[in-house]
Amino acid sequence: MASQEENQAQPFADIFDEDEAEKSFLLSKPTCLIILGKPGSGKKTLARKLAQIWKCVFIEALEVIQTNIQEETEYGLKCQELLFKGQSISEELVTEMILKKIESPEVAHFGYVLSGFPSLSEEYMTVSQQIEKIKTLKLKPDFLINIKCSDYDLCQRISGQRQHPDSGQVYQRNQWDPNVIEKRKKEKDQYEEENEEEDEEQEEEEAAEDPLMMSEFLHQLVQRPEDILENAEERVGMYKDIMLHPLEDLMAEQDCQYLIELDGNQQPDDLFVAKNKAYVASDKNYICCYCCFNKQDELFRVLSSYKLVAHRYRWRRSRWGQACPVALKEGDLVMGNPDLAVSFLGKMYMLSSPEALKTFMLNPRPYLLPPMPLPPCKVLVFGPPFSGRTTICNLIAHKYKGKV
């Protein structure tokens, strides 16, 4: 009887309660992915596409180096100094930048797509140590995506790559080899006989606009040393000797439903549509989307009838009203600027400054989790000397978790 009475005393919990759902989302872990595969299998291309579609942060060695140099961070200045001296950037410095990026507020909100780590280089950490580092990350990877490709097909594809020295753009054989291009055109014509006239017009326009069809451009393409067949075979052999077995152990420990293996001979777009969308979409359906508008009234007027969050669910003002969430978290009550309004999870928030807007958009979770919004209460205690002002202030601060 006691257990029945206790159950009856508890109020009914609404699993569709809006506040509880929002709190659950803010406390949830963002989806994180790691792309694995042999050198030249297309890890970076696929990772970039996934990050672009799912609004995750793309993390890769070269991308992290360029970002730090552009933003002139401490790591970026070190990289610039090394490059100006003609020295290479150490593996230790690159690893520190990657781990620092993974721990950033932006990644804590959006999640990441990591490519090129663990790396073949064991100058700073062995492959086993790099894998252990991945296992101990605060934001552990949810999905492992392994791109599989035979050694022969991969080496043939790498050896067929050419680079334009001025732009740095890399082209595959089917983009620069006239014989392959002509063969693909003939195959395309056989399958598209119904719209021959339209296809011919489109091909003529593409040929006129595509600089690769110009003979002068084709002669400018060069083969990089790492794309020579012997060097490509050596890199693939190093991967199989150094990295393959530790990665197989890592994938064996992964839950099979979160381990995705892809055919590396397919195009990146085909890989993305065929496999990744089916698995990753389940966790990324409710990814946040920011919409910036100039005026608050226009914001509500437009969103009230357009892009509904769900059926019969409209955009609304948040519990913060016009107060800036970032300033409120810091203990200040500052009214937001309608010109700096954003939408998040179906509610409107107004920020007080461009800096607050940037901070909020990187990761809004710390500013929205309970007990926020908590309007600051400021108390002034005054009186004659030795009347106990300091004692009262300390007691009030201790009681209400304030600052003296």
N, C-alpha and C positions, 0 to 999 in steps of 0.2 A: 504493500500500500504506500509505503514511503516513497518508493521509486516512482509510482504513478503520480503521486502528489507533486513530486519535484518536476516531473515532465510537464504536468499541467501548469505549474507556476511559471515555466519559461514561456516567453512570448513567441508567437510564430515568427520565423525568419523568412523574409521575402528574398528568394535567391535572385530576383530581378531588381532588387533595390539599386537605384541609380548610384547612390553614394558608395555602397559596398562594391559595386562593379567598378567604379572609378578608382577606388582605393586598391582593389585587387590588381587593376592594370598598372597603377603607379608603382606597386610593389613587385610586379612581375619582372622576370629577367628578359632582356631583349634577345632575339634570336641571333646566334653567332655561328659562323660557318668557316671551315678550313678547306681549301682546295688542294688536293694532292695529285701527284702525277710525275711522269718522267720529264727531264728537261726538254723544253720545246713542245710539250703536248698541248699547250694552250691554256695553262692554268690562269695566267694573268688576264687573258681575254675574257674567259668565262667569269672570273671573279669580278672584273670591272662591270660586266653586264648585270650580274646578280646584284651588285651593290647599287647600280643605277636604278634598277627596277624596284627593288625592295627597300630603297632608301637607307641602306646600311652604309657604314663607313668602310671604304676600300683601303686595306692596309697591305702595303708591299714595300720592299726595301727602297727601290728607286723613288716611288711616290712619296714615301716618308722623308727621304733626304731632300727632295725638291721642295716639299711643303715647309720644312724647317728652314731651308735657305731663304725662301720667299718671305716667310714671316719673321726672319732674322732672330730666331730663338737662340738660346745658349748653344744648343746642339748645332743649329744652322751656322752660327759664327765659327764654331770649331771646324765644321766641314769646309766652309769657305777658306779658312786659313790653311787647311791641309791641301786643298785643291790649288790654291795660289802658289804653294811651295812645290807643286808637281807630285805630291804624295797621294796615295790612295787612302780612302776612308777605311778605318779599321773595322773588322767584323764586330768587335766589342761595342764600338760606338753605334753601328747600325742596329745591333740587337737592343741596345738601351733605348734607342729612338722608337723601335717597334713596340717594345713593352710599355714605354711611356705613352704611346698613342693608344694602346689597348686600355690603359688605365684612365684615359681622359674622360671628362664629363660627357662629351659628345657621344663617345662609344658606349658609355653606361646607359644612354637613352636609346640610341638607334641600333646598337649592335654592330658587328663587324663581319667582313668577309676577308679572311687572311690568305695570302698567297705567297709562296716562296719561303715559308718558314714551317718546319725546319729546313735549313739550307744544307747544301753539300759541303760547304766550307766548315772545317772543324778547327779553324784558327783560334777561336775564342771558346766555343763550347762544342763538345762532341754531339753527334746526332742523338744519342740516348739522353744526354743532358738537356738538349733542346726539347725533346718529347716530354721529359719529366717537367720541364718548365711550362709546357702547354697544359699538362694535367693539373698543375698547381695554380693556374690562373684564377683570379677572382671571377672573371667571366669565362667559364669553360665553353669550348665549342659544343654546340648542340648537334650539328650535322658535319659529317666527314664526307666529302665528295671526291672520289678517286677517278681520275681520267685514265682509262686503260687503252694502250695502243701497242701494237707489235713493234719490236725493235727495227725491223726492216722498213715498215711503212713510216715510222717516225723519222728515221735517218734520211730516207728519201725526201720527205717533206722539208726537213731542215736544210738539206743540201740544195733544195730548189728555191730557197729564199734569196732575195736580192734587196739591197738597200739603196735609196737615193741619197747621195752624199750631202746635198744641200738641205733637204727637209728632214732627213733622218728616218723617213717613212720606210717600213719594211713591206715588201710585196711578195706574195706567193707565186709559184710557178704559173698557176692558171691566170694570173694577172699580168704577167709580162712576156711569157713565151708565146710567140705568134702561132706556133703549131697547135699548142693546147687551146688557145683562144679560138682558132678557126675550127678545131674539132668540136668544141663545145657549141659553137654557133650552128654547126651542121646538125648536131643532136637536138638542139633546141628547135630548129626548123622542122624536124621530122615530127615532133610532138605537138607543134602548134601550127598545123596546116590550116586550121579553120580561120584564123585571123592573120593571114599572111601579110596583108597590106599594112595593118596597124603595127605588126611586129617589125616589118622592114623600116617603117618610119622611125620607130623607137630606137632601133639598132643604129640607124644613121645618125640620129641625134646623140646617142651615147658615144658613138665613135668620134663625132666631132668635138664633144665636150671632154672626153676622156684623154688626158695627156699621155697615158700609157700607149695609146695607139700611134703616137708620133715617134718616128724613127730616132730623132735626136734624143728624146727622153729615154728610150730604151737603151741607147748606147751609154747613157750616164749611170745606169744601175751597176752596182758593184757587189761582189760577194764578200761578206765579212769572214774573218778567219775562223770564228766559232761555227760558221755554217758550212765549212768544208767537210766533206763526207767523213774523212778519217777522224777529224776532231769531234764531230757529232757522235760517231760510234764510241769514241773514248769517253765522252761525257755520260752517255747512256750506260756504258760499262761501269763507270765509277758509281753511278746511282744504284745499280744492282748490287755492287759489292758493299757499299757503305750504308745506304739508306733503306734499301728494300725490306730487309728482315725486321728492323725496328718498326717501320711503318706497318708491316703486316701484323706485328704484335699489337700495335695501337688499334688497328682496325678490327682485330679479333676481340678486343675488349669492348668495342663499341656495340651498342644495341643495334641489331640488324636493321630495324626499321628507320634508324637515323644514319645508316651507312648507304650512300648512293654511289654506284659504279656506272660510269658512262663510257660510251664508245668514242675514243679520241679521233676516229676517222670521220666523224660527222662534223657538220658546221656548228659553230658556237650557238647560233640561233636555234638550230634543231635540238641541240643538247638542252638548252634552257627550256624550250616549250615542252619537250617530250618527258623530261624527268623532273627537273628541279621544281617546276611550278606545282606539280602534284603533291610534293612533300612539304615544301616550304610555305605554300599558301595557307595551310591550316594554321600556322603560327603567326602569319603576318597579315591576316585579314583586317585586323583592327589597328594597323600601323597608323601613327598620328600623321596628320597633314596640316600644314600651316597655310593660312590665307591672310595676306596683309591687305588692308584697305586704308584709304585716306581718312574717312570719316566714319564714326561709329554708327550714325543713323543710316548711312548708305549700306554699311555692313549688314545690319539687321534686315533692312528692306530687301536686299538682294538674297541673302541666305534664307529668309523666311519662306521663299517659294522656289528655291533652286538648290540642288545638291543636298537633299535631306539626309540626315545621318542614318535614319531607318524609316520604315513606313510609318507615317503619321507622327514622326518625331522631328521637331524643328530645333534650329539653333536657339540658344538662350544665353542670357547673361549669367555670369558665374557668381558665386557667393562673395567674391572679392569686390564686386561692383566696379567702381572706377579706381579703386586703390591698386597700386602697383604691387604685384606679388613679390618681386625681388626686394623692393624696399621694405615691405612688411616683414619679410623673413629676417632682415637685418635690424628690425626693431624700430623702423621709421614709418610713419603714416604719410605717404606721398601719393597724391592723385595722379593717375596715369594720363597720358596724352592720347587723344583719339587718333592722332596721326600714326601712333605706334601700336595699333590694335592687331592682335593675332587671334586665331581660333584654334582650339585644341580640345579634342574629345567632345565636340558639339557645343562648347561654351566659349564666351568671349573674354579675353583678358587684355587690359590696357597697361602698357609699360610706361615708365616715367622718363626714360632716356634711351638713346641708341645703345649705350653700354648694357643697360638692363635688358633691352630687347635681345641683344646678341647672347647674353648669358642665359636668358630664359629659353631661347630657341635651341641652344646647344643641349640643354637637359632641363626640362620644366619640372621633373619629378620632385626634387628637394623642396620646391616652393609650394607644392600643392598637397603634399602628404599631411595628414593630421599631426599636430593640432591646428595647422593652418586652415583658414585665416584666423590669426590670433592678434587682434588690434593691440598695439602697445599701450600700456598704462604707465604714465610717468608721474611720480609722486615727489613733491618737494617737502622736505622736513626742515623746519627752521625753528630757532629758539635761542635763548641766551646761552652764553658759554657754560660748559659743564652741565647742561640740562639733560644729556643723554641722547643727543641727536644721532651720533654714530651708532649707538647700540640699537636704537629703534630702526635705523636704516638697515642694519645687518639682519635684524629679525624679520623685517618685511621682505627683504631680498631672499632670505632663506625660505620663508614661507611660500612665496609666490614665484620662486626661481627667477628672480630678477638680478640686475646688476646695480651696484652702488656707484 
